[in-house]
């Protein structure tokens, strides 16, 4: 089995930025959503898949946004006029045979993490995550890869354990440490290099938290003063939010439209 999950907000952001760069103004919405549909189909056609799902963020009520006023600082916020077309886009995806879903308060990344955790390294399931959200790099393994196109006209790039190791292996960083590194790097007074060193020495964010009072120097002072307050906010920003139950199983995601699946 090959499950492909597409983060549609990531594709929307990619198309919006590409069109805006080309026209130097906000895109025409009808042309914009036609391009989103075409690029989504193109991304799926790259993969020979048996199961598929398109996931949306909950635009109306983000649990991260409620707790973190800076969370949307660099995220695409769609105009209100776009939402009727979003409903049409949803309907078109369903007509093409895709399971389309969202979950209250969470984003595509959280749903992707939920499925990867539930599948739990099953030998009979490979997973491809289509997203430009680099938080998904924390989910890669021998059976999970991340596909992210550089632009709507470019060949897609694939993040696998081998590629991850080529990028971060010299620092000793593993995929399951990636989000911890992002969190530590964003703490005032630490930065990427110090974060690499802490993770190389202590392994996990949990272990660093346990021994923070014993860490000397500037890093120790930062961790002791900021881990509880700033660290908690950054943890919510980067790590998957907990989903108790989605009410959907792999059998619900079987895809049968040969025009897309190939």
C-alpha positions as CSV (number, residue, x, y, z in Angstrom):
1,X,0.0,0.0,0.0
2,X,1.1,3.5,-0.7
3,X,-0.7,6.4,1.1
4,X,-0.2,9.9,-0.2
5,X,-1.4,12.8,1.9
6,X,-1.4,16.3,0.4
7,X,-1.3,19.5,2.5
8,X,-3.6,21.7,0.4
9,X,-2.7,24.9,2.2
10,X,0.9,24.3,1.4
11,X,0.0,23.9,-2.3
12,X,-2.2,27.0,-2.2
13,X,0.6,29.1,-0.6
14,X,3.1,27.8,-3.3
15,X,0.7,28.8,-6.2
16,X,-0.2,32.1,-4.6
17,X,3.4,33.1,-4.2
18,X,4.4,32.0,-7.7
19,X,1.5,33.9,-9.3
20,X,2.1,37.0,-7.2
21,X,5.8,37.0,-8.1
22,X,5.0,36.7,-11.8
23,X,2.2,39.4,-11.9
24,X,3.4,41.6,-9.0
25,X,-0.2,41.8,-7.7
26,X,-2.7,39.6,-6.0
27,X,-3.7,36.7,-8.4
28,X,-7.1,36.5,-10.1
29,X,-8.9,34.0,-7.8
30,X,-10.5,31.9,-10.6
31,X,-7.1,31.4,-12.3
32,X,-5.5,30.9,-8.9
33,X,-7.7,28.0,-7.9
34,X,-7.6,26.4,-11.4
35,X,-3.8,26.3,-11.0
36,X,-4.1,24.9,-7.4
37,X,-6.3,22.0,-8.8
38,X,-3.9,21.4,-11.7
39,X,-0.8,21.4,-9.5
40,X,-2.4,19.1,-6.9
41,X,-3.3,16.6,-9.6
42,X,0.3,16.9,-11.0
43,X,1.8,16.2,-7.6
44,X,-0.4,13.1,-7.1
45,X,0.5,11.8,-10.6
46,X,4.1,11.7,-9.6
47,X,3.3,8.9,-7.2
48,X,1.9,5.4,-7.8
49,X,-0.5,5.3,-4.9
50,X,-3.3,3.1,-3.6
51,X,-4.6,5.4,-0.9
52,X,-5.0,9.2,-0.9
53,X,-6.1,12.0,1.3
54,X,-6.2,15.8,0.9
55,X,-6.1,17.7,4.2
56,X,-7.0,21.3,5.0
57,X,-6.2,23.4,8.1
58,X,-9.1,24.5,10.2
59,X,-9.2,28.1,9.0
60,X,-11.9,29.1,11.5
61,X,-10.3,28.1,14.8
62,X,-6.6,27.4,15.0
63,X,-5.5,26.2,18.5
64,X,-2.0,27.5,17.8
65,X,-3.3,31.0,16.7
66,X,-5.3,31.3,19.9
67,X,-2.2,30.8,22.1
68,X,0.5,32.4,19.9
69,X,-0.3,35.8,18.4
70,X,2.9,35.7,16.3
71,X,2.1,32.3,14.7
72,X,0.5,33.7,11.5
73,X,3.3,36.3,11.0
74,X,4.8,34.6,7.9
75,X,1.8,32.5,6.9
76,X,-0.5,33.2,3.9
77,X,-3.8,34.6,5.0
78,X,-6.4,34.2,2.3
79,X,-8.9,37.0,1.5
80,X,-12.5,36.3,2.6
81,X,-13.5,36.3,-1.1
82,X,-11.5,33.1,-1.5
83,X,-13.5,30.9,0.7
84,X,-16.5,30.3,-1.6
85,X,-13.9,29.0,-4.1
86,X,-12.4,26.8,-1.5
87,X,-15.7,25.1,-1.1
88,X,-15.9,24.6,-4.9
89,X,-12.3,23.2,-4.8
90,X,-13.2,20.8,-2.1
91,X,-16.2,19.6,-4.2
92,X,-13.9,19.1,-7.2
93,X,-11.4,17.0,-5.2
94,X,-14.2,14.9,-4.0
95,X,-15.5,14.4,-7.5
96,X,-12.1,13.2,-8.5
97,X,-12.3,10.5,-5.8
98,X,-10.1,12.0,-3.0
99,X,-10.9,11.8,0.6
100,X,-11.0,15.4,1.8
101,X,-10.7,16.2,5.5
102,X,-9.9,18.7,8.2
103,X,-10.1,18.5,12.0
104,X,-11.2,21.2,14.5
105,X,-8.3,23.4,15.6
106,X,-5.5,21.7,13.8
107,X,-3.5,21.8,10.6
108,X,-2.5,19.4,7.8
109,X,0.8,18.7,9.6
110,X,-1.0,17.5,12.7
111,X,-3.2,15.2,10.6
112,X,-0.1,13.9,8.8
113,X,1.6,13.2,12.2
114,X,-1.5,11.4,13.4
115,X,-1.5,9.0,10.4
116,X,2.2,8.4,10.5
117,X,1.9,7.6,14.2
118,X,-1.1,5.3,13.7
119,X,0.6,3.4,10.9
120,X,3.6,3.0,13.1
121,X,6.2,1.6,10.7
122,X,4.0,-1.1,9.2
123,X,6.0,-3.1,6.6
124,X,3.1,-3.1,4.1
125,X,2.5,0.7,4.0
126,X,4.7,3.4,2.4
127,X,3.7,7.1,3.0
128,X,4.4,10.2,0.9
129,X,3.6,13.6,2.4
130,X,3.1,16.4,-0.1
131,X,3.9,19.6,1.8
132,X,6.3,22.5,2.0
133,X,5.9,22.6,5.8
134,X,9.4,21.5,6.9
135,X,8.0,20.3,10.3
136,X,7.0,17.2,8.3
137,X,10.7,16.4,8.0
138,X,10.5,15.2,11.6
139,X,8.2,12.3,10.4
140,X,10.5,10.8,7.7
141,X,11.7,7.2,8.0
142,X,12.4,4.3,5.8
143,X,8.7,4.1,5.0
144,X,7.8,7.9,5.1
145,X,9.1,10.5,2.7
146,X,8.2,14.2,2.1
147,X,7.7,15.6,-1.4
148,X,8.1,19.4,-1.7
149,X,8.2,21.2,-5.1
150,X,10.5,24.3,-5.2
151,X,7.9,26.0,-7.4
152,X,4.8,25.1,-9.3
153,X,6.9,24.6,-12.5
154,X,9.8,22.8,-10.9
155,X,10.5,19.2,-10.4
156,X,9.6,18.0,-7.0
157,X,12.2,17.4,-4.3
158,X,12.1,14.4,-2.0
159,X,13.2,14.4,1.6
160,X,14.2,10.9,2.7
161,X,16.4,9.7,5.5
162,X,19.4,9.7,3.1
163,X,18.8,13.3,2.0
164,X,18.2,14.4,5.6
165,X,21.5,12.8,6.6
166,X,23.3,14.6,3.8
167,X,22.0,17.9,5.1
168,X,22.3,17.4,8.8
169,X,24.4,14.4,9.4
170,X,27.6,16.4,10.1
171,X,25.8,17.8,13.1
172,X,24.6,14.4,14.3
173,X,20.9,15.4,13.9
174,X,18.2,12.8,13.3
175,X,14.7,13.4,11.9
176,X,13.1,12.8,15.3
177,X,15.3,15.7,16.7
178,X,14.4,18.1,13.9
179,X,11.6,19.9,15.8
180,X,13.6,20.0,19.0
181,X,16.4,21.8,17.0
182,X,13.9,24.3,15.6
183,X,12.5,25.0,19.1
184,X,16.0,25.5,20.7
185,X,17.2,27.5,17.8
186,X,14.4,30.0,18.2
187,X,14.9,30.5,21.9
188,X,16.4,34.0,22.6
189,X,20.1,33.6,23.2
190,X,20.7,30.1,21.8
191,X,20.8,29.8,18.0
192,X,21.3,26.8,15.6
193,X,24.9,25.9,16.5
194,X,24.3,25.8,20.2
195,X,21.1,23.8,19.6
196,X,23.1,21.2,17.6
197,X,25.5,20.9,20.5
198,X,22.8,20.4,23.1
199,X,21.0,17.8,21.2
200,X,24.3,16.0,20.3
201,X,25.1,15.8,24.0
202,X,21.7,15.2,25.6
203,X,19.7,13.6,22.8
204,X,16.2,14.8,23.4
205,X,14.4,18.0,24.4
206,X,13.0,16.1,27.5
207,X,16.6,15.3,28.7
208,X,17.7,18.9,28.2
209,X,14.7,20.0,30.2
210,X,15.6,17.6,33.0
211,X,19.2,18.8,33.3
212,X,18.8,22.5,32.4
213,X,19.7,23.6,36.0
214,X,23.1,21.7,35.6
215,X,24.1,23.2,32.3
216,X,26.7,26.0,32.7
217,X,27.3,29.2,30.8
218,X,24.9,31.2,28.7
219,X,23.0,28.2,27.3
220,X,22.2,27.1,30.9
221,X,20.9,30.6,31.8
222,X,18.7,30.8,28.7
223,X,17.3,27.3,29.3
224,X,16.7,28.0,33.0
225,X,14.9,31.3,32.3
226,X,13.1,30.5,29.1
227,X,12.3,26.8,28.8
228,X,9.1,27.0,30.8
229,X,7.6,30.1,29.2
230,X,9.1,30.6,25.7
231,X,9.8,26.9,25.3
232,X,6.1,26.0,25.9
233,X,5.0,28.5,23.2
234,X,7.5,27.2,20.8
235,X,6.6,23.6,21.5
236,X,3.0,24.4,20.6
237,X,4.2,26.1,17.4
238,X,6.4,23.3,16.1
239,X,5.3,20.0,17.5
240,X,2.1,18.1,16.4
241,X,-1.0,18.9,18.3
242,X,-2.7,15.9,19.9
243,X,-5.7,14.4,18.0
244,X,-7.7,11.9,20.0
245,X,-9.5,10.4,17.0
246,X,-10.1,11.3,13.4
247,X,-12.9,8.8,12.7
248,X,-11.2,7.6,9.5
249,X,-9.2,4.6,8.6
250,X,-6.9,3.5,5.8
251,X,-9.7,1.6,4.2
252,X,-11.6,4.9,3.9
253,X,-8.7,6.3,1.8
254,X,-8.6,3.7,-1.0
255,X,-8.3,5.6,-4.2
256,X,-9.8,4.2,-7.5
257,X,-9.6,7.0,-10.1
258,X,-7.1,5.6,-12.6
259,X,-6.9,9.0,-14.4
260,X,-5.0,10.3,-11.4
261,X,-3.5,7.2,-9.8
262,X,-2.0,5.9,-13.0
